[in-house]
Amino acid sequence: MKMERRNSNLISRPFTSTVLFVFILFCDTTFKYIACQSGQISCKSKQYCNECVQTPSCAWCTDINFKDSDRCFQYAGENANVLNGKECSNIYYPKSSIDITVNKNLTKKITDPEQVTVQIAPQKIELKLRLNKKETFKFYYQKSEGYPVDLYFLMDLSKSMDDDKAKLSSVGETLANSMKEITSNFRLGFGSFVDKPVIPFVYLPHEIKAKKCAEINYNENDESCDVAYGFRNNMPLNNNTAKFSKEVTDAKVSSNVDSPEGGLDALIQVIVCKEEIGWRDSARHLIIFSTDAAFHIAGDGRLGGVIQPNDGECHLYKKREYTHSTILDYPSIGQVIQKIREHSMNVIFAVTESEAPIYEDLASNIVGSSVGLLEKDSNNIVDIVRDKYAEISGSIEMNDNAPEFLSVTYRTQCTDKNAPLQQRKICHNLKVEQKIEFEAEIELSKCPSDKNYVHTFQIYPVGINERLEVRVEMLCDCECEHEGFNKNQEQDDIKFCHNSGKYQCGVCRCNSRHYGRGCECNVGDTAARGDKEANVIGCKKDANSTINCSGRGQCICNKCECERRSNGEEYYGNYCECDNFSCARYNNLLCNGEDHGTCDCGQCICKPGWENGPGNSPCTCTTDVNTCIAPSSDEICTGNGVCKCGQCVCNKAKNGIEYSGPYCDRCATCNGRCKKLRDCVKCKVYNEGPSTKSCNDSCPASFELKTVDSIEKIEKQHEYKCPVDIGCSFFIYYYENNKLVIVAEKKNNCPKPMEVAGFSIAIGVVSTIVLIGLACLIGWKVITMIQDKREYSRFEKQRALAKWNTDENPLYKKAQSTFSNPVYCNNTE
C-alpha cells in the first residue's frame, strides 16, 4: 500500500506541475495582452510628439507621408517598423541612460592639511530619464583617516550661564586634546549670544552705554557684566587652544528680560558666515550650541518693532559683531533647517535637562543633529562633545536636494556584505577606510511645468561638504520640436499647415485661430456660422482638456468624427467620450448578455425584470418576487424577510431570534409554523385535539398529507421536522412544486404510564440481584478467614522447630571487626 501511494504521488506531481505551468503561462500571456492593449489605447490618445514620449513605452512616427492620425504607438522594438498596418521609417523613441563623467579615487588617509579629500565617488553623473522610468546607479562612501574637523562653540552668555562659562574656559585645552586624539587636523572657534538689544527683550536699549545686569545686588562698577547683544564672533576657527580659553574667560555675561534667547539669530550667522567664521571646504563642520533657555522664533521680533523678515545672509561687522540684530526678525525653524542642510553642518545642542524636550523636537527635524544634557555647571561638556562626535563620525547618512518631480530611493548593505540590499540611507558603526556601497534609484514622476527639462541636484553625506552631482536631462519633448531642427520650417508650415501653424514631427501645431489636421479650420468662420460646437476650439470637451475628441476620433473643423470598429464596437458622443463596449462583464458576457442588459457610455442599462447583483455584478438579479412567496402564504418571505435576486434574505428579529428557510418561515427558537401545523396533524392523523370534528379549522387551505411508518427515512430538500408532542412521534413539512407537503408517522408513539405489575417485577429483579451480591461477599469473607488461620498455624509450627535462640538474630553483624597479622612479632625484650 505504501509503494502504491508513493507511485501515485510521483505520477500526480508532474501532472500538477504541468497544470500549474500552463496556468501561469496563460495568466502571464493574458496580463501582457491586457497591458499591451491598454498601452496602445493610452498611446493612441496622444496628438503631439512631446505628449507621446511623456507616456511610458510609447514611440512617435515622424514620417512626413504617414497619413494615419495615430502616430503615437506602443514601442515594439528597434526592428519593428510597422505601425497600424502601415510602415514607418522614422520612429522616435528616446531611451534612458547613465553616464559617469567624473570619478576620482577615494582618499584613504589624509597626510597633508591642504590635501583635497575625496570620500564619495563618483563625483558627477549624467542621466537621461523618461517619465515614470527608473534608472539605478551605484556610488561609494569611504571614511578617510585624519579627516579635518572644524568645531565652533556657540554659547549663551546670559547671566544664568555665568558658571558654565567659567567651566568652559578651564576645559578648552582638554577639549582640544580630546579632539586631537580623533584627528590631528582640528580647529576650534568660539562665539556667544544673548538676545536682540531692544525693549522688551532687554532691560535698556543698546544706545544706552550704562552696563547693568539683572541682579538683586547690582553693582554699577561691575566690569564683568556687558551690554546685551545679538551675536558676537569672539574667536574664528583656528588651532590656538590657549587663545580659546582666554577668549572664553574674557567674554562677559549679559542679561535679558524674558526667558527665551536669540540663539537662532546667532546660529544662522555661524552657519552662513563661511569666511568670517573660517569654515574649511574639506572638513567636518561641527557646532556646539550651549544654552539653558529656549529660543525666539520668527514673528517674536514684532514685539520690539523688528518686523523685517530674516534674510538668512551674513551680517558680521569686521568679522565680529552681528549688525542686523535690531533690523531683521528672528529666523524661522525652516530657515535654520535649510541653512544647516545647504552648508553641511552637524549641530549638537548641549542644553540643560529642563530645556531638553524643546531642543529634542528641534533636532528631530534637522538631519545630522543631536542633543546632549548639560550638568549644572557644564562639567560634562567635554564628554558630550567627544561622545556625540564619535556617534556622528561613526555614522553616515545620505541626503539630496532633488526637486519634487525627481524621487530618489537609496539601498545599501552597510557594513554587512553578505546581507541583502535594504531600502535605507544611513549606516552606523563605520570604521576608517571602510568602503560602503550605495545604490540610488532615480524616477521622474512628472515633467516640469516650466519646460526646463535639464536639472542638476546633489547627493551628499550629511555633515560633510562633499557632493555627488547628478545632472538629469528629462526626456519630456522631442528633438524634432526644438527650434532650428527643421531647416525648411517656413516652407513646411505653408505646405502642410496652410501657414496657420508649425509643422513639427510630422504633424501641425495650429495657432489659436485654427485647428484641424492641416490647420484648415478657422475658429472665426465656425463661430460666424453659429455652429453648435463653435465655443469648443479643437473639439475639446472643456477648457481644461488637452485632447481632441477624447483621443478616440478626428477633429474635422470643430466636429468630432468618432472611430468605429468592424465588430460593431464604436465610440460616440459630441466628444467621442462614450462607447458601447467598456461596461462590466459577467460570465464573459457584456452586461450579462443582450437578454439582460445593454452597454451605454460605460454603464450597463438593465432590461425590465433585471437589476445589478451583489458586488455590482451587471444585470444578474431578477426583480420578480414570486419565487419569494411560499405556496401557502400570500406574503413575501412570510413577512420575515426581503426578496433579493429572487431569494429571501431573512430578518433578524428582536431578542436575537433569527428566521431561516427559503421563505423565512422557520424559527428554531420561536413558535412558528410547527405550532400551526401540529393541531392539524393531530386531528387528521391521530384523531386528537380540540377540533376533531372539524379538522379544517386548524389546517391550511391547501396542502398534501402523507403518512409513513418512519419519517427518518425521508430526505427532502428544505424539510422541517416538528414534534407532535414532547416525547411523541414527529412529522415533517416541505414545499414541492410550490405545494405544501406534510408527512406524519402513522402511529403516535407517545410514552404510556408504567403499570403497577411491571413496577413490582422491576423491584423484585433488583432485590434479587442485591441479595445474590451480599451472599457472594459473605462467602468470600469466610474463605479468607479460614485461609489466614491455616497460614498462622503453619508459622507457629516452624518457629517451634527453630535451632537458634529467640534473643539472637542470625543475620546481625557487629559494627566492630578484629584482624590479626601472623607475620608481626612483638619483641619487647
C-alpha positions in Angstrom: 0.0 0.0 0.0 2.8 2.4 0.8 4.5 1.7 -2.5 1.3 2.3 -4.4 0.7 5.6 -2.6 4.3 6.8 -3.3 3.9 5.9 -7.0 0.6 7.8 -7.2 2.3 10.9 -5.7 5.1 10.6 -8.3 2.6 10.4 -11.1 0.5 13.3 -9.7 3.4 15.7 -9.2 4.4 16.1 -12.9 0.8 16.5 -13.8 0.2 19.2 -11.1 3.4 21.0 -12.2 2.3 20.9 -15.8 -1.1 22.3 -15.0 0.4 25.0 -12.8 2.9 25.9 -15.6 0.1 26.2 -18.2 -2.0 28.3 -15.8 0.9 30.7 -15.1 1.7 30.9 -18.8 -2.0 31.7 -19.6 -2.2 34.3 -16.8 1.1 35.9 -18.0 0.0 36.0 -21.6 -3.4 37.4 -20.7 -1.8 40.1 -18.5 0.7 41.1 -21.2 -2.2 41.2 -23.7 -4.3 43.4 -21.5 -1.3 45.6 -20.6 -0.4 45.9 -24.3 -4.0 46.8 -25.3 -4.2 49.4 -22.5 -0.8 50.8 -23.6 -2.0 51.1 -27.2 -5.1 53.0 -26.1 -3.0 55.4 -24.0 -0.5 55.9 -26.8 -3.2 56.5 -29.5 -4.7 59.4 -27.5 -1.6 61.5 -27.8 -1.7 64.1 -30.6 1.8 65.5 -30.4 5.3 64.1 -30.1 6.1 65.6 -26.6 2.8 64.1 -25.3 3.7 60.7 -26.7 7.2 60.5 -25.2 5.8 61.5 -21.9 3.8 58.3 -21.9 5.9 55.2 -20.9 6.7 52.7 -23.7 5.2 55.0 -26.4 7.1 55.9 -29.6 6.3 58.5 -32.3 6.4 58.2 -36.1 7.9 61.4 -37.7 7.4 60.4 -41.3 6.1 63.2 -43.4 4.0 60.9 -45.6 2.5 58.9 -42.8 -1.2 59.6 -43.3 -2.6 57.8 -40.3 -3.6 60.1 -37.4 -2.4 57.7 -34.8 1.4 58.4 -34.9 1.9 57.5 -31.3 2.1 53.8 -30.6 3.3 51.1 -28.2 7.0 50.6 -29.0 7.7 47.0 -30.2 11.4 47.1 -30.6 14.1 48.5 -32.9 13.4 46.1 -35.7 9.6 46.8 -35.7 8.6 49.5 -38.2 5.0 48.6 -39.0 2.5 50.8 -37.3 -1.3 50.2 -37.5 -0.6 48.2 -40.7 1.5 50.9 -42.2 5.2 51.2 -42.4 7.1 54.0 -40.6 10.7 54.5 -41.4 11.5 57.3 -38.8 10.5 56.2 -35.3 11.5 58.4 -32.4 11.8 56.5 -29.1 14.2 58.2 -26.6 15.8 55.9 -24.1 17.0 56.4 -20.6 20.8 56.2 -20.0 23.5 56.8 -17.4 27.0 58.2 -17.9 29.7 58.7 -15.2 31.6 61.9 -16.2 33.9 62.4 -13.1 35.1 59.6 -10.9 38.2 60.4 -8.7 39.7 57.8 -6.4 38.7 57.7 -2.8 41.1 59.1 -0.2 42.1 56.5 2.4 44.4 58.7 4.6 45.0 62.4 4.8 48.6 63.3 5.2 48.6 67.0 4.2 46.2 69.6 5.8 45.9 71.2 2.3 45.2 67.8 0.7 41.9 67.6 -1.3 39.9 64.8 0.3 37.6 62.5 -1.6 35.2 60.4 0.4 32.4 59.9 -2.1 32.7 58.5 -5.6 31.8 59.1 -8.4 31.6 62.9 -8.3 29.5 63.6 -11.4 26.8 61.5 -13.2 24.7 62.5 -16.2 21.2 60.9 -16.6 18.8 60.8 -19.4 15.4 59.9 -18.0 11.9 59.3 -19.4 8.8 60.0 -17.5 7.9 57.2 -15.0 11.0 55.3 -15.8 13.6 54.3 -13.2 17.3 54.3 -13.5 19.7 52.9 -10.9 23.4 53.6 -10.4 25.9 52.8 -7.6 28.1 55.1 -5.6 30.5 54.7 -2.7 31.5 56.3 0.5 34.7 55.8 2.4 35.7 57.4 5.7 39.2 58.9 5.4 41.7 58.6 8.2 42.6 62.0 9.7 39.6 63.9 8.2 39.7 67.6 9.3 37.3 68.8 11.9 36.1 72.4 12.5 34.5 72.8 15.9 32.7 76.0 16.7 31.4 76.6 20.3 28.3 78.8 20.3 27.5 79.7 23.9 24.6 81.5 25.6 26.2 84.3 27.7 23.1 85.4 29.6 23.6 85.8 33.4 22.3 82.3 34.1 25.2 80.8 32.2 28.0 82.5 34.2 29.1 79.4 36.0 29.0 77.4 32.7 31.3 79.9 31.1 33.9 79.6 33.8 33.9 75.8 33.4 34.2 76.1 29.6 37.3 78.4 29.9 39.0 75.8 32.1 38.4 72.8 29.8 39.4 74.4 26.5 42.8 72.6 26.4 41.2 69.4 27.5 38.6 69.7 24.7 41.3 70.3 22.1 43.4 67.4 23.3 40.4 65.1 23.3 39.6 66.0 19.7 43.2 65.7 18.6 43.0 62.0 19.7 40.4 61.6 16.9 42.1 63.8 14.3 45.3 65.7 14.1 43.7 68.3 11.8 41.5 70.1 14.3 40.5 73.7 14.7 38.4 75.4 17.4 36.3 78.6 17.5 34.1 80.4 20.0 31.1 82.7 19.7 28.4 84.0 22.1 24.9 85.4 22.0 22.3 86.9 24.3 19.3 88.5 22.6 18.1 91.4 20.5 19.2 94.6 22.3 15.7 96.2 22.1 12.9 96.5 24.6 11.1 94.3 25.7 13.9 91.7 25.3 16.5 93.5 27.4 16.3 96.0 30.3 17.8 99.0 28.4 18.2 99.8 24.7 21.6 99.3 23.1 22.2 103.1 22.7 22.5 103.5 26.5 26.1 102.8 27.4 25.5 102.0 31.1 26.4 98.5 32.0 23.7 96.8 34.0 22.7 93.3 34.8 19.6 91.8 36.2 20.9 91.2 39.7 19.4 92.0 43.1 22.7 93.2 44.4 23.6 95.4 41.4 27.0 97.0 41.4 27.3 99.8 38.9 31.1 99.4 38.7 30.9 95.7 37.9 33.0 95.3 34.7 32.2 91.6 34.3 28.7 92.5 33.0 28.3 93.5 29.4 25.5 95.3 27.4 23.2 92.8 25.7 24.0 91.9 22.1 22.7 89.6 19.4 25.8 87.6 18.4 29.5 88.0 18.7 32.2 86.0 16.9 34.7 86.0 19.7 37.2 83.8 18.1 37.2 82.5 14.5 38.2 78.9 13.9 41.9 78.2 14.5 44.2 75.7 16.2 45.2 78.0 19.1 43.6 76.3 22.1 45.2 78.8 24.5 43.5 81.6 22.8 40.2 79.8 23.0 40.5 79.6 26.8 41.4 83.2 27.0 38.5 84.3 24.8 36.1 82.3 26.9 37.5 83.8 30.1 37.4 87.4 28.8 33.9 87.1 27.5 31.4 88.9 29.7 27.9 87.8 30.6 24.9 90.0 30.0 21.2 89.9 30.7 17.9 90.0 29.1 14.3 90.2 30.3 12.4 87.2 29.0 13.4 83.6 29.2 13.9 82.7 25.5 17.2 83.8 24.0 18.2 84.9 20.5 20.1 81.6 19.8 18.7 81.0 16.3 19.8 84.5 15.2 23.4 83.6 16.2 23.1 80.1 14.8 22.2 81.4 11.3 25.2 83.8 11.3 27.6 81.0 12.4 26.3 78.8 9.5 26.3 81.3 6.7 29.3 83.4 7.5 31.8 81.0 6.0 34.8 83.3 5.6 34.2 85.2 8.9 33.9 82.0 11.0 36.7 80.3 9.0 34.9 77.1 7.8 37.0 75.0 5.5 35.6 73.2 2.4 37.1 69.8 3.1 36.3 69.4 6.8 33.5 68.2 9.0 31.7 71.2 10.4 30.6 70.8 14.0 28.6 73.4 16.0 28.2 73.0 19.8 25.1 75.1 20.8 25.1 75.5 24.6 22.3 77.2 26.5 19.9 76.8 29.4 16.9 78.5 27.8 14.5 78.2 24.9 14.8 80.3 21.7 12.8 83.0 20.0 11.4 82.2 16.5 10.2 84.2 13.5 7.5 86.7 14.5 8.7 87.3 18.0 10.7 90.4 16.8 7.4 92.3 16.2 7.2 92.8 20.0 10.3 95.0 19.7 9.3 96.7 16.5 11.6 94.4 14.4 9.3 93.4 11.5 11.6 92.8 8.5 11.9 89.0 7.9 15.3 87.4 8.4 17.1 87.2 5.0 19.4 84.3 6.0 22.5 86.3 4.9 25.8 87.1 6.7 25.9 90.4 8.6 29.0 90.5 10.7 30.8 93.8 11.0 34.6 93.4 10.8 34.0 89.6 11.2 32.9 90.1 14.8 29.5 91.8 15.6 26.1 90.9 14.2 24.9 94.3 12.8 21.3 93.4 11.9 20.1 92.2 15.2 17.7 95.3 15.5 16.9 95.3 11.8 15.9 91.7 11.0 13.5 89.5 12.8 14.4 86.1 14.2 14.8 83.3 11.6 12.2 80.6 11.3 12.9 77.0 12.1 12.5 76.2 8.4 15.3 78.7 7.6 17.6 77.1 10.1 17.0 73.6 8.8 17.5 74.8 5.2 20.8 76.6 6.0 22.2 73.6 8.0 21.4 71.3 5.0 22.9 73.7 2.5 26.2 74.2 4.4 26.6 70.6 5.6 26.6 71.3 9.4 26.4 68.9 12.3 24.8 70.6 15.3 25.0 69.3 18.9 22.6 71.1 21.3 24.2 70.9 24.7 21.3 72.0 26.9 20.0 71.6 30.5 17.5 68.9 31.3 14.6 71.4 31.7 15.0 72.6 28.1 15.9 69.2 26.5 12.4 68.4 25.2 12.3 71.6 23.2 15.6 71.0 21.6 14.9 67.3 21.0 11.9 68.3 18.9 14.1 70.8 17.0 16.8 68.2 16.5 14.4 65.6 15.2 13.7 67.9 12.2 17.4 68.6 11.5 19.3 65.9 9.7 22.7 65.3 11.5 21.9 67.0 14.8 21.6 65.6 18.3 21.0 66.7 21.9 23.3 66.3 24.9 22.3 67.0 28.5 24.5 69.5 30.4 25.2 69.2 34.0 24.5 72.1 36.3 27.9 73.8 35.7 28.6 72.2 32.2 31.1 69.9 33.9 30.5 67.2 31.3 30.9 69.4 28.2 34.0 67.5 27.0 32.2 64.2 27.4 29.3 65.4 25.4 31.5 66.7 22.5 33.6 63.5 22.4 30.6 61.1 22.6 28.4 63.0 20.1 31.3 63.4 17.7 32.0 59.7 17.9 28.4 59.0 17.2 28.3 61.4 14.3 31.5 60.4 12.7 30.8 56.7 13.1 27.6 57.0 11.0 26.9 58.2 7.5 23.6 59.3 6.2 22.9 60.2 2.5 20.6 63.0 1.6 19.9 65.0 -1.5 18.3 68.2 -2.7 16.4 66.7 -5.6 13.3 68.6 -6.8 9.8 67.2 -6.1 9.4 65.8 -9.6 12.5 63.6 -9.1 12.3 60.9 -6.5 15.5 59.3 -5.1 15.5 55.9 -3.3 18.6 54.6 -1.5 19.5 51.0 -0.9 22.6 49.6 0.8 24.1 46.6 2.7 26.1 49.0 5.0 28.9 47.0 6.6 27.5 43.5 6.1 28.5 42.5 2.6 26.5 39.2 2.9 23.2 40.9 3.8 20.6 41.7 1.1 20.2 45.2 -0.1 17.7 47.1 2.1 16.0 50.4 1.4 17.8 52.8 3.7 20.2 55.7 3.5 22.0 55.6 6.9 24.7 53.2 8.2 26.2 53.0 11.7 29.4 51.7 13.2 31.7 52.8 10.4 35.4 52.3 10.6 38.2 54.3 9.0 38.9 53.3 5.4 35.7 51.1 5.3 34.1 51.4 1.9 30.3 51.4 1.8 28.3 50.8 -1.4 25.0 52.6 -2.0 22.5 52.1 -4.8 20.4 55.1 -5.9 17.2 54.7 -7.9 16.0 57.9 -9.7 12.5 58.2 -11.1 10.9 61.1 -12.9 7.3 61.4 -11.6 6.3 64.3 -13.8 7.7 66.7 -16.3 8.3 70.3 -15.0 5.6 72.8 -15.9 8.2 75.4 -16.8 9.6 73.1 -19.6 13.1 73.4 -18.1 14.0 69.8 -18.8 17.6 69.9 -17.6 18.1 69.9 -13.8 21.1 69.3 -11.6 20.9 68.1 -8.0 23.4 66.8 -5.4 23.6 63.7 -3.3 25.7 64.3 -0.2 26.7 62.7 3.1 25.1 64.7 6.0 27.7 66.9 7.7 30.4 66.6 5.1 30.9 69.2 2.4 31.3 66.7 -0.5 28.8 66.1 -3.3 27.8 63.7 -6.0 26.4 65.9 -8.7 23.6 64.4 -10.8 22.7 66.1 -14.0 19.3 64.9 -15.2 18.1 65.5 -18.8 14.4 64.8 -18.7 13.2 63.3 -22.0 9.9 65.2 -22.0 9.9 66.5 -25.5 11.2 65.6 -29.0 14.3 66.8 -30.9 12.1 67.5 -33.9 10.2 70.0 -31.8 13.3 72.1 -30.9 13.8 75.4 -32.5 16.1 75.2 -35.6 15.7 71.4 -36.1 13.7 71.8 -39.3 15.7 73.6 -41.9 12.7 74.0 -44.2 10.4 75.2 -41.4 8.7 78.1 -43.3 8.1 76.1 -46.4 6.7 73.2 -44.4 4.4 75.5 -42.5 2.9 76.7 -45.7 2.8 73.3 -47.4 1.4 71.2 -44.7 -0.3 73.6 -42.2 -1.8 76.3 -44.5 0.6 78.8 -42.9 -1.7 78.6 -39.8 0.6 76.5 -37.6 4.0 74.9 -37.1 4.9 71.7 -38.8 6.7 69.6 -36.2 7.5 65.9 -36.1 5.1 65.1 -39.0 2.0 67.0 -37.6 0.8 70.5 -37.5 0.6 72.5 -34.3 -2.1 75.1 -35.2 -2.2 78.6 -33.8 -5.1 79.7 -31.6 -7.3 80.7 -34.5 -7.1 77.4 -36.5 -7.5 73.7 -36.0 -7.7 70.5 -37.9 -5.1 68.1 -39.2 -3.7 70.7 -41.5 -5.0 73.7 -39.6 -7.6 74.1 -42.4 -10.5 75.0 -40.0 -10.9 78.6 -38.8 -12.5 79.3 -35.4 -13.9 82.6 -36.6 -15.7 81.1 -39.6 -17.2 78.5 -37.4 -18.4 81.0 -34.8 -19.8 83.2 -37.6 -21.9 80.3 -38.9 -23.3 79.8 -35.4 -22.5 76.1 -35.3 -23.3 74.2 -32.2 -19.7 73.4 -31.4 -18.3 76.9 -32.1 -17.3 77.6 -28.5 -15.2 74.4 -28.2 -12.0 75.0 -30.0 -10.4 71.9 -31.4 -13.2 69.5 -30.3 -12.0 69.7 -26.7 -14.5 68.6 -24.1 -13.8 71.6 -21.8 -11.4 74.4 -21.4 -9.1 72.2 -19.3 -8.9 69.4 -21.9 -5.8 68.9 -23.9 -7.0 66.1 -26.1 -9.3 66.4 -29.2 -12.3 64.1 -29.3 -11.1 62.3 -26.2 -8.4 60.7 -28.3 -11.0 58.5 -30.0 -11.6 60.3 -33.2 -10.6 63.0 -35.5 -11.5 66.7 -35.3 -12.7 67.9 -38.6 -13.4 71.6 -38.5 -14.5 71.7 -34.9 -16.6 68.5 -35.1 -15.6 65.0 -33.9 -15.7 62.1 -36.2 -15.6 59.1 -33.8 -13.9 55.8 -34.6 -15.9 52.7 -35.4 -14.7 49.1 -35.3 -15.5 46.3 -37.6 -17.0 44.1 -34.8 -19.8 46.6 -34.1 -18.0 48.4 -31.3 -18.0 52.1 -31.6 -17.3 55.5 -29.9 -19.9 58.1 -29.9 -20.9 61.4 -28.2 -20.1 65.0 -29.0 -16.5 64.4 -28.0 -16.3 60.6 -28.6 -16.4 60.3 -24.8 -18.8 57.3 -24.9 -18.5 53.7 -26.2 -20.7 50.6 -26.2 -18.1 48.0 -25.1 -16.3 49.1 -22.0 -19.0 48.1 -19.5 -18.7 45.4 -16.8 -18.9 41.8 -17.9 -20.4 38.7 -16.2 -19.5 35.2 -17.3 -17.5 36.9 -20.1 -20.8 38.5 -21.4 -21.2 42.2 -21.7 -23.8 43.3 -19.2 -24.6 39.6 -18.7 -25.7 39.2 -22.3 -28.2 41.0 -24.6 -31.2 39.4 -22.8 -30.3 41.1 -19.5 -28.8 44.5 -20.4 -27.0 46.8 -22.9 -23.9 48.9 -22.6 -24.3 52.7 -22.9 -21.4 55.1 -22.4 -19.6 52.7 -20.0 -22.7 51.9 -17.9 -24.9 48.8 -18.1 -28.6 49.6 -18.7 -30.5 46.6 -17.3 -33.6 45.5 -19.2 -37.0 45.3 -17.4 -37.0 42.5 -14.8 -33.3 42.7 -14.1 -31.0 44.7 -11.9 -27.4 44.7 -10.7 -26.5 41.9 -8.3 -24.1 41.6 -5.3 -20.7 43.2 -5.9 -22.4 45.3 -8.6 -22.4 42.4 -11.0 -24.2 43.7 -14.1 -27.9 42.8 -14.6 -27.6 39.4 -12.8 -30.6 39.8 -10.4 -34.2 39.2 -11.3 -36.8 41.7 -9.9 -39.5 39.0 -9.8 -40.7 38.4 -6.2 -43.0 35.4 -6.9 -40.2 33.0 -6.0 -40.0 34.5 -2.5 -43.7 33.7 -1.7 -44.5 30.4 0.0 -47.3 28.3 -1.6 -49.4 28.5 1.5 -48.8 32.2 2.1 -49.5 35.5 0.3 -46.7 37.4 2.0 -43.2 37.9 0.6 -40.8 35.8 2.6 -43.6 35.1 5.1 -43.3 38.6 6.3 -40.0 37.8 7.9 -37.5 39.0 5.2 -37.0 40.8 2.0 -36.7 39.4 -1.5 -33.3 40.0 -3.2 -32.3 38.4 -6.5 -35.3 36.1 -6.3 -34.3 34.7 -2.9 -35.4 35.5 0.6 -33.0 37.3 2.9 -34.4 36.7 6.3 -34.6 39.4 9.0 -33.1 39.2 12.4 -35.9 39.6 14.8 -35.8 41.1 18.3 -34.2 39.3 21.2 -31.7 37.5 18.9 -34.4 35.5 17.1 -33.4 34.6 13.6 -35.6 33.3 10.8 -34.4 30.9 8.1 -35.5 28.7 5.3 -36.3 29.5 1.6 -39.3 31.6 2.7 -38.0 32.7 6.1 -40.8 30.6 7.7 -38.5 28.7 10.0 -37.5 29.8 13.5 -35.6 27.4 15.8 -36.3 29.5 19.0 -39.9 30.5 18.5 -43.3 29.0 17.9 -43.7 29.2 14.2 -45.3 27.0 11.6 -44.7 23.8 13.6 -47.3 25.1 16.1 -49.8 26.0 13.4 -49.5 22.6 11.7 -49.4 20.5 14.9 -53.1 20.7 15.6 -53.8 19.8 12.0 -51.7 16.7 12.1 -53.1 15.5 15.5 -56.6 16.0 14.1 -56.1 14.5 10.7 -53.8 11.6 11.5 -54.3 10.7 15.2 -57.8 12.0 15.7 -56.8 14.0 18.7 -57.0 17.7 19.7 -59.8 20.1 20.5 -61.1 20.3 16.9 -61.5 16.7 15.9 -65.0 17.3 14.5 -63.7 20.0 12.0 -60.1 19.5 11.2 -60.2 22.1 8.5 -60.3 24.8 11.2 -56.7 24.0 12.2 -55.3 23.1 8.8 -54.0 25.3 5.9 -56.3 26.0 3.0 -54.2 23.9 0.5 -51.8 21.1 1.4 -51.0 17.4 0.8 -50.9 15.0 3.7 -48.9 11.7 3.7 -48.5 9.1 6.4 -45.4 6.8 6.7 -44.0 4.3 9.2 -41.0 6.4 9.9 -40.1 9.9 8.8 -36.4 9.2 9.4 -36.1 7.5 6.0 -37.4 10.6 4.2 -34.8 13.1 2.8 -36.2 16.2 1.2 -34.5 19.5 0.5 -35.5 22.3 2.9 -37.6 19.9 5.1 -38.6 21.0 8.6 -39.0 18.5 11.4 -41.6 19.1 14.1 -42.6 17.1 17.2 -46.3 16.2 17.7 -45.9 16.4 21.4 -43.0 16.1 23.8 -41.7 12.5 23.6 -44.2 11.6 20.8 -43.7 11.0 17.1 -42.6 13.6 14.6 -43.9 15.0 11.4 -42.1 17.0 8.7 -43.2 19.5 6.1 -41.6 20.9 3.0 -42.5 22.5 -0.3 -42.6 20.6 -3.5 -43.7 22.1 -6.8 -44.8 25.2 -4.9 -47.1 23.0 -2.8 -47.1 22.4 1.0 -46.5 18.7 1.8 -47.0 17.3 5.3 -45.6 13.8 6.1 -46.6 12.2 9.5 -45.9 8.9 11.1 -48.9 6.5 11.2 -48.6 5.8 14.9 -48.3 8.3 17.6 -45.8 6.5 19.8 -46.3 8.5 22.9 -45.0 7.0 26.2 -47.7 5.3 28.5 -47.8 5.4 32.3 -46.0 2.5 33.8 -48.3 -0.3 35.3 -48.1 -1.5 38.9 -47.4 -5.1 38.0 -44.5 -4.1 35.9 -43.1 -1.9 38.7 -43.3 -4.9 41.1 -41.4 -7.1 38.7 -38.7 -4.5 38.4 -38.4 -4.2 42.2 -38.1 -8.0 42.6 -35.4 -8.2 40.0 -33.3 -5.5 41.6 -33.8 -7.1 45.1 -32.7 -10.5 43.9 -29.5 -9.0 42.4 -28.7 -7.3 45.6 -29.2 -10.4 47.7 -27.0 -12.5 45.5 -24.3 -9.9 45.7 -24.4 -9.9 49.5 -24.2 -13.7 49.6 -21.1 -13.7 47.4 -19.4 -11.2 49.7 -20.1 -13.2 52.9 -18.8 -16.4 51.2 -15.6 -14.6 50.1 -15.0 -13.3 53.7 -15.4 -16.8 55.3 -13.0 -18.4 52.8 -10.4 -15.6 53.5 -10.6 -16.1 57.3 -10.1 -19.9 57.0 -7.0 -19.4 54.8 -5.5 -16.8 57.2 -5.9 -19.2 60.2 -4.1 -22.0 58.3 -1.2 -19.8 57.5 -0.8 -18.7 61.1 -0.7 -22.3 62.4 2.0 -23.2 59.9 4.1 -20.2 61.1 3.8 -21.2 64.7 4.9 -24.8 63.9 8.0 -23.6 62.0 9.0 -21.2 64.8 8.9 -24.1 67.3 11.4 -26.1 65.2 14.0 -23.2 65.0 17.6 -24.1 66.3 18.7 -20.6 67.4 17.8 -18.6 70.4 15.0 -16.2 70.2 17.2 -13.4 71.6 19.7 -13.7 68.7 19.4 -12.6 65.1 21.4 -14.8 62.8 21.6 -12.1 60.2 23.0 -9.4 62.6 26.7 -8.4 62.2 28.6 -6.3 64.8 30.0 -3.0 63.7 33.5 -3.9 65.1 35.9 -6.2 63.2 39.1 -7.7 64.6 42.0 -8.7 62.4 45.5 -10.4 63.3 48.7 -10.2 61.4 50.5 -13.5 61.5 53.8 -12.0 60.4 54.0 -9.4 63.1 56.2 -10.2 66.2 56.2 -8.1 69.3 59.9 -8.2 70.7 59.7 -6.4 73.9 63.0 -7.8 75.3 
